[in-house]
Amino acid sequence: MKAYFLRRILLIPLTLLGITALVFSTIKLAPGGPVEQRLAQLVGGEKRSRAEASFSLTMSQVIEEEEKEDEDKSVSRAYLEWLGVMPRDMMKAGAEFKPDQNTVEMILPGTVHIVTVTRDGKLSGPEGVDLSAWDVRLRSPQEQAARWAKWIKGVELTKMPEPRAVLFMPERDGLLQGSLGNSKKYQDSVWSMILERMPVSVYFGVLSMIVIYGVCLPLGIVKAIKHRSFMDNATSAAVFAGYAIPGYALGSLMVVFLGAKLGWFPLRGLTGDDFETLSAMGKVKDLAHHTVMPLICYLIGSFAFMTMMMKNNLMDNLAADYVRTAAAKGVSFPRAVFKHAFRNSIIPIATTFGNNISLLVAGSMLIERIFDINGFGLLQFNAIFERDQPLIMGVLFFSALLMLIGNILSDLCVALVDPRVSYK
């Protein structure tokens, strides 16, 4: 069994590599990226076509926007930079050579010093300025023309541009170095943004698991024992009605009726505006008051699923031959249920336990969006909505890692519950 779990753990990096490479390529190749959005703003918005308005754009503008958004490299090179295998451009500045001039001047990023770059890529600056950490990349006219054709469709260049010099500081700063980069939208570290929002989602995740496993398992057992009774029929109708309502749809209704119309619960946030001024008991009450509606939305789907799974599994095992044999030998009914049938019934539920780890942390994008709860789910929503590539990759990596760890925990739970499983 140890060898099996060791192999599963060693497969995690390879699986993450495949997941992140696929999503990274999709983000880079999908239309409507940050460069296209910025160019659309420069030419007057989406209502005017590029062919009608691109005369207002110059080659320098297009190339500068491309370099600003780090879109001036191939997808494979950009992914290796995100991994930290190859150095990325930490600071960057570019300038185009003027005709018949062999040098171009530009300001050294982060300083007030002016440096000079020649057409053969040599860099020089004022005496006493250390340029050892800087490098120069030359972009030929043909390369710039190809990039123009990529970003500006249907508009031909009237003349070829001059070569362009790009001054940058190369540094390995990727996943292998423990960095997920900085958010393009918020300019904050992706790691800090994830860790800052994690406690909120963990709070709702832990509460959800406690309620689901603390209520659903006993309720499923009672429903299986009292099958087709009034209690079973009534609770089945309730849980199926809850299962049919998506959590985000229920959240919208609760915000409108219980929050806005009746005023029973607050409309947004996890705490009130005066939370810091309240006493300890007042803070607990305020937190509980804000928790009720989001927690119900979190529970509505999983509650019904777990209850019916427990009931159906237990009923199948109660009808099995080994339970009838145990009863024929004089074993009491409660002992036959909890000693024999329950342990086999819990095996399918154990397979889903590890997967709850990712749900416990990741939260729900739509529910957190509806209630304006600043958790990990809302962070994922904003990252996708704003097309923030570093933030999307950061939350994807973290969610995928939790999912893979959860799968291993599920296998471990099954092995602990079912002694027949050996994973040899």
N, C-alpha and C positions, 0 to 999 in steps of 0.2 A: 504493500500500500504506500509506503514511503516513496518508492521509486515512481509510482504513478503520480503522486502529487508533486514530486520534484519535476517530472516532465511537464506537468500542467503549468507549473510556475515558470519554467524556462520558456514555455511557448508564449507567455504574456508579452515579452518585448516584440517578438515577431508579429503577433496579432495586432499589437498597437501600431507597429510600423505599417502594416497593410491598411488599417483603418484610417490612420492619419494621412497616408499618402493618397488614398482615394479621395477623401474629403478635401484635402488641400488642392489637388488637381481640379476637382469640381469647382471649388471657389474661384480659382485663378482663371479657369477657362469659361466660366459662365458669363453671359453678357450682363451689362448693367453694373459693372464694377465701379470702384471709386474714381478711376481716371475718366471713365465715360460720363459719370455723374458730374464731375467737375467741368469737363469740356462742354457738357450740355448747358451748364450755368454760364459759361463764358460766351457761348454763342447766342444766348437769349432764351434758354429753356428748351423743353421738349417739344413745344408747339411748332418751332421752326426746325426744318430739316437741316441736316449738316450741309447738304449741297447748297441750300439757300443762304446759310449764315456762316459757313466756314471761311469765307473770304476775310472775316475779322480775326481769324486765328493765324498766328505765325508758327513757323516750325519751332522756334525757341519756346513758345508757350506750351506747345504739345509735349515737347521733350522734358521741359521743366516739371510739368504736372506728372509725367510718367516717372521721373526720378524722385519726385517728392513722395509718391505713393509706393516706391520700391517695386515698380512694375517694369523696370528696364532690364530684367534678366529672364532667362528661361524658367519654365515651371520647375524643372528638375533642379536647377541651381538654387532657386528660391527655397525649395523644400529642403535641400541639404543645408542651407543656411539656417532654416528654422530648426532643424535637428541639431545644429551646432557642429556639423562635420566640416563645413567650410565657413570661412569668416564672412560676416555681413558688414554692410556699410553703416557704421554707427553714426557718423556725421558726414554730410555730403554737400558739395556745392559744385555747380557747373557753369561753364561759359563757352561761348562760341568764338572761334578765331575770326578776326576780321580779314577780308581779302588782302593779300599781299603782306600780311603780317605774320611773323614766325612766333610771336609770343602773345599771351593773353594774361591779363591780371584779374585776380579775384580775391575776395576777403577770405581769410582762413576761418572756417566755421568755429564759432565759439570765442573768437578773438576779434581784435580790431586791426590785426596785421594784414598787410597786402602781400600776396605771394605771386610769383610769376611762373607760368607753365609754358614750355616750348612745344613746338609741333611734334617733336620726337619723344615727348613725355617726361622731360626733365623738369624738376621742381626746384625753385630757389626762393629765398625769402630774406627778410632783414637779418642783419647780424644779431646773433644771440637767440634767435627763434629756433626751437628744436622741431625739425620736420621729419625726424626719423620714423615717427609713428604714422606718417601720412603716405598715401600712394596716389597715383594718377592713372586714370583709365581714359583712353582716347576712343571716341565714337566717330566712325567714318561717315562721310556723306551718304553712302549707300545704306548703311545701317539705319541712319536717321530717316531716310526715305522709306525704308521698309516699315519702320515704326509708324510713320505718318499714314501709310496705306492701311495699317492695322486699325488705327484709332479713327481716322477720318475716311469714311467710305464715300466713293463717288466723286472725290475732288482730287484732281491731279496737281502735282507741284509745278509751278511755273519755272522754277530754277532749283538746282541742287543746292543744298545748304553747305556751309563751310564745316570743316571738322570741329568737333566739340571736345573739350577737356573736362573731365569729371574728377574732382578732388575729393578723396574720401579717406576715412580712418578705418582700416579693416580690423575686425576683432571677432573672435568666436564667442557668440553670446546666444546660445540656443538651448534646446531641451537637454542635451548632454551636459551642459554647464549649469543645469538647474534653473534656466530662465525660460519663460514663455513670452518674453517681449513686453512691450507696452501697448496699451489700447490706443488705436488711432483716434477714437472719439474723445476719450477722457484723459489721455496722456498719463495714465497711472499704470503701475505694474499689474499685469494680468494675475499673477499669483496673489498679490495683495487684495485685488478686487474679489477673487474667488474666496479667499480665507475670510475676508470681511463679511461676506454674505452667507457663509456656511452655517453659522450658529442658528440663524432663523430657520433654514430648511431642516437642519438636524432637530430643532425643537419640535416642528410639526411632524417630522418623520418618526421620532421616538414616541410622541403621543399617539400617532396613528397605529404603530405596531403594538403598543400596549393595549389600546382599545380593541384592535382587530383580533389579536391572539387571546386577550383576556375575556372577550365577550363572544366572539364567533365560534371558537372551539367548544365551549360549554353549551352554547345555543345549538350548534350542530349536533352534539351528542343527545341533547334533550329531544330535538326534532326527530332524530333517527329512532330513539326509543319509543316516542309517542307519535309514530307515523300515522298520518291521516286523522289525527285528533283535531279538535277545534284550534288548539294552540298551534299545531303544526301548520294548518291551513292559513290561519291568520298571519303568522310570522312569514310564511312563504309569500303571501301576497304583498306583504310590506317590503321584504328584501328584493323581490323581483321588480316591484315598482321603483325602488331605489336604484337597482341595477340598470333600469331602462333610462334613467335620467343622467346625462353626463354631468360631471362635477362642475364644469365651467358654466353650463346652462343653469344648474341649480343656484350657483353663486350669483349669477346675474339677477335671477328672480329674488333671491334673498336680499341683495343689495337694494333693489327697488322697493320691495314691499316691507321687509322687516327693518331695513335701515332707513331709507328715505321717507317712506309713507308712514310707518308706525313709530319709527324712532327708537326701537328696542335695542338696536346694536349700532355701533359706529360704522361708518361707511368705508373707511380706509385705514391702512396702517396697522401696525402691531401694537402700538402704544399711543396714548393720547398726547396732546401738545404739552400738557402740564405734568407729564410723567415724572420728571426729575424732582418736582416739588412735593410729590406725594410721600406719605409714610410707607413703611415696608408692607403693611397689610394693604394699603391703598394701591401700591404698585402691583401686588398680586391680583387684586380685584380688577384693576384696569387691564392687565395682561389677559386675564381670563375672559373679560368682557369682549376684548378684541379677537380672542382665539376661537370663540364659539362657531361663528359662521364659516370661516375658512376650514376649520377642523371637520365640520360636517361634510363639506365638499370633498375633502381628502378621503373621508371614510366611505362615501356613498357607494362607490363601485366595488372597492375591495371588500367591504363588509358583506355584501351579498355573495360575492364569489367564494370567499373563504367559508362562510356558513354552509352553503350548499355543497361545497366540496367535502367538508367534514361530514355532513349528513349522508351524502351518497356513498362515500367510502366506508363509513361505519355500517350502513345498511347492507352493503355488499358482503362485508366480512361477517355480519351477524347471520346472514343466510348461508354461510359457507359450512362445509361438512365438519371442519374441526371444532367450530363453536357448538354445533348440535351434538357432537360426540362428547365434548366437555360437559354439556348440560346433562346428557344421558348418564354420565359417570357421577352425577351428583354435585357438580360445581354450581354454585349459586349464580343467579343471573347477573348481579352486579359484578361478580368476580369474572364471569365469562366476558362481560363487556369491557372492563378496564384492564384485565390481566391478559386477555387473548386478542379480542377484536380491535381494541383501541390502538394497540401498538402497530398492528399492520395497517390500520386506517391512517395513521399519522405519517406514513412513508411518503405518499404523494405530496403532502403538505410540506414535508421536509425538503423536497426538491425545489420549492419556491422560496424557502427562507433566505438563502443567500442572495437571491435576486432583489430582495427587499432592501439590501444595503445601498444599491444605487438609487432606489426610490427614496430611501430614508434621507439621503443627502441632496439628491438632485431636485427634489420638490416638484412642483407642477408649474409650468410656464403660464398657462392660462389662468389658473386659480390665483397665483400671485399677482398676475396682471390685473385681474378684476378687483382684487382687494388692495392693490397697491402695496404689497408686502415686499420689502426689499431683500429678497432671498436669492438663492442660487437659480431658481427657476426663472425669476424675472430678469436676472442677469443673462441667462441664455436667450430669452425673448428679445431683449434689447440688442444683444450681439448680432442676432440674425436680422432683426428689423433694420439696424443701422449699417449692416454689411461691414462690421468691424472684424477684419480677417484675423488679427492676432487674438482677439477675444474669443472669436468662434473656435479657433484651434485650441485655445486654452481650455475652454469649457468642454470641448469634445474630448480632449485627451483625458481630462479628469473624470468625465462620465464613463468613457470607455474603460479606463483603468478600474473604476469601481465595479463595472459590469463584469469584467473578467475575474476579479477577485471574488465577486458574489457567486459566480458559477462554480468556482473551486470550493467555496464555503457550502454551497448546496450539495455537492458531491460528498463533502465531509459529513454533513448532517445526515445524509442518507446512510452512509457507512456506520455512523453512530447509532442510528435508529434500527437499521436492519442488519443483523449479524450475518445474513447470508451474502452480503455484498463484501467483496474482498479487494476489488480493483487491482487484480494481478495482471 
